[in-house]
């Protein structure tokens, strides 16, 4: 695969179409890019799929990053900085920065019931300290296993591109079928 080539009108048109789809208030056009010939931009397919994986999973309500974070911590990686490093190793390409990862961890700490906990009196900071050991809670294990749904615990309010995910507008990623659907 050749990585360097002159930018053509085809590149510009496809990138404009993709950017427009990403900014829509529904992920449908973004997802539909996967049904088109987008080979002119060889990394676009992976980017589309990876962003769709950040929507709540239909089974447990966790995004791919949130799922990975809980799995890593449940396997005894207690330090947030190291958990972030392991998470980066699970990505095909660099996906997000540490502050975005910390936001997910903080949501898990603040939820009721909490999915993660820190030692008494400790707060999650960036950079993290060695005494900020994260532990997955029974509720976290229930969400991770699919016995509970994260969307029933959290107050969903986040943006992915132009899509505002909130209780009245929940889109879920079905990893089994590779499709996005609006949750009723």
C-alpha positions in Angstrom: 0.0 0.0 0.0 1.3 3.4 -1.0 0.9 6.0 1.9 2.1 9.1 0.1 0.4 10.4 -3.0 -0.9 13.7 -4.4 -4.2 14.8 -3.0 -6.8 14.6 -5.8 -10.3 15.9 -6.2 -11.6 12.4 -5.3 -9.8 12.5 -2.0 -11.2 15.9 -1.2 -14.8 14.9 -2.2 -14.7 11.8 -0.1 -13.1 13.5 2.9 -15.8 16.2 2.7 -18.5 13.6 2.5 -17.1 11.8 5.5 -16.7 15.0 7.6 -20.3 15.9 6.8 -21.5 12.5 7.8 -19.6 12.6 11.0 -21.2 16.0 11.9 -24.7 14.8 11.4 -27.0 14.5 14.4 -27.5 10.8 13.6 -24.7 8.2 13.1 -26.5 6.6 10.1 -24.7 8.4 7.3 -21.4 7.8 9.1 -22.2 4.1 9.3 -23.3 4.0 5.7 -19.9 5.0 4.5 -19.0 1.3 5.2 -21.3 0.3 2.4 -19.6 2.5 -0.1 -16.2 2.4 -1.9 -14.1 4.5 0.4 -10.8 2.9 -0.6 -9.6 6.2 -2.0 -8.9 7.1 1.7 -7.3 3.8 2.9 -7.6 4.6 6.7 -11.2 5.8 6.6 -12.8 2.4 7.0 -10.9 1.8 10.2 -11.7 5.2 11.5 -15.4 4.8 10.8 -15.6 1.5 12.5 -13.5 2.7 15.5 -15.8 5.7 16.1 -18.9 3.5 15.8 -17.4 1.3 18.5 -17.5 4.3 20.9 -21.2 4.2 20.9 -22.7 2.2 23.7 -22.6 -1.5 23.1 -26.2 -2.9 22.7 -25.3 -5.7 25.2 -24.0 -3.8 28.2 -24.0 -0.1 27.3 -20.2 0.3 27.4 -18.2 1.9 24.6 -15.2 -0.1 23.4 -12.8 2.2 25.4 -14.9 1.8 28.5 -15.1 -2.0 28.0 -11.4 -2.2 27.6 -10.8 0.0 30.7 -12.9 -2.2 32.9 -11.4 -5.4 31.5 -7.9 -4.1 32.1 -8.6 -3.1 35.7 -10.5 -6.3 36.4 -7.3 -8.2 35.4 -5.5 -6.5 38.2 -3.9 -3.4 36.4 -4.7 -1.0 39.3 -2.8 2.1 38.2 -4.7 4.4 35.8 -1.5 5.4 33.9 -0.6 1.7 33.3 -4.2 0.9 32.4 -4.1 3.7 29.9 -0.9 2.2 28.4 -2.4 -1.3 28.1 -5.5 0.3 26.5 -3.3 2.0 23.9 -1.7 -1.4 23.1 -5.2 -2.8 22.3 -5.8 -0.2 19.6 -5.0 -0.7 16.0 -4.0 3.0 15.8 -3.6 5.7 18.4 -7.2 6.5 19.4 -7.5 8.9 22.3 -5.4 10.7 24.9 -5.0 10.2 28.6 -7.4 12.9 29.7 -10.3 11.3 27.7 -9.4 8.0 29.3 -9.4 9.7 32.7 -12.9 11.0 32.0 -14.2 7.5 31.5 -12.5 6.3 34.7 -14.0 9.3 36.6 -17.5 8.5 35.3 -17.1 4.9 36.7 -15.9 6.3 40.0 -18.8 8.9 40.3 -21.6 6.6 39.1 -24.1 5.2 41.6 -23.4 2.4 42.1 -19.7 3.0 41.3 -18.1 0.6 38.8 -14.6 1.5 40.1 -13.3 2.6 43.5 -10.1 4.2 44.8 -8.7 3.8 48.3 -10.5 5.8 51.0 -9.8 9.6 50.7 -8.0 9.3 47.3 -9.0 11.1 44.1 -8.1 10.4 40.6 -5.5 12.9 39.3 -3.7 13.4 36.1 -0.9 12.4 36.3 -1.8 9.6 38.6 0.0 8.8 41.8 1.0 5.3 43.0 -1.5 5.4 45.9 -4.4 5.8 43.5 -5.1 2.1 42.9 -8.3 1.4 41.1 -10.4 -1.6 41.9 -13.4 -2.9 40.0 -16.6 -3.1 42.1 -19.3 -5.8 42.1 -21.4 -3.4 40.0 -18.5 -3.0 37.6 -18.2 -6.8 37.2 -21.9 -7.0 36.6 -21.7 -4.4 33.8 -18.6 -6.0 32.4 -20.4 -9.4 32.2 -23.6 -8.0 30.8 -25.7 -8.8 33.9 -26.3 -5.0 34.2 -26.4 -2.3 31.6 -24.2 0.8 32.0 -27.0 2.9 30.4 -29.3 2.1 33.4 -26.6 3.4 35.8 -25.2 6.5 34.1 -26.8 9.7 33.1 -25.8 9.5 29.4 -24.7 12.9 28.1 -21.9 12.9 25.6 -21.1 13.8 22.0 -19.7 11.7 19.2 -19.3 14.0 16.3 -22.6 15.7 15.8 -24.6 13.1 17.7 -25.6 14.1 21.2 -26.1 10.9 23.2 -28.6 11.5 26.0 -31.5 9.4 27.4 -33.9 10.5 24.7 -31.3 9.8 21.9 -29.4 6.6 22.5 -27.7 4.9 19.6 -26.1 1.5 20.2 -23.4 -0.4 18.4 -24.1 -4.0 17.8 -20.6 -5.5 17.6 -22.0 -8.9 16.5 -23.7 -7.6 13.4 -21.4 -4.5 12.9 -24.4 -2.2 12.8 -25.6 0.9 14.6 -29.2 1.2 15.8 -31.3 3.6 17.7 -32.4 2.2 21.1 -36.1 2.4 21.7 
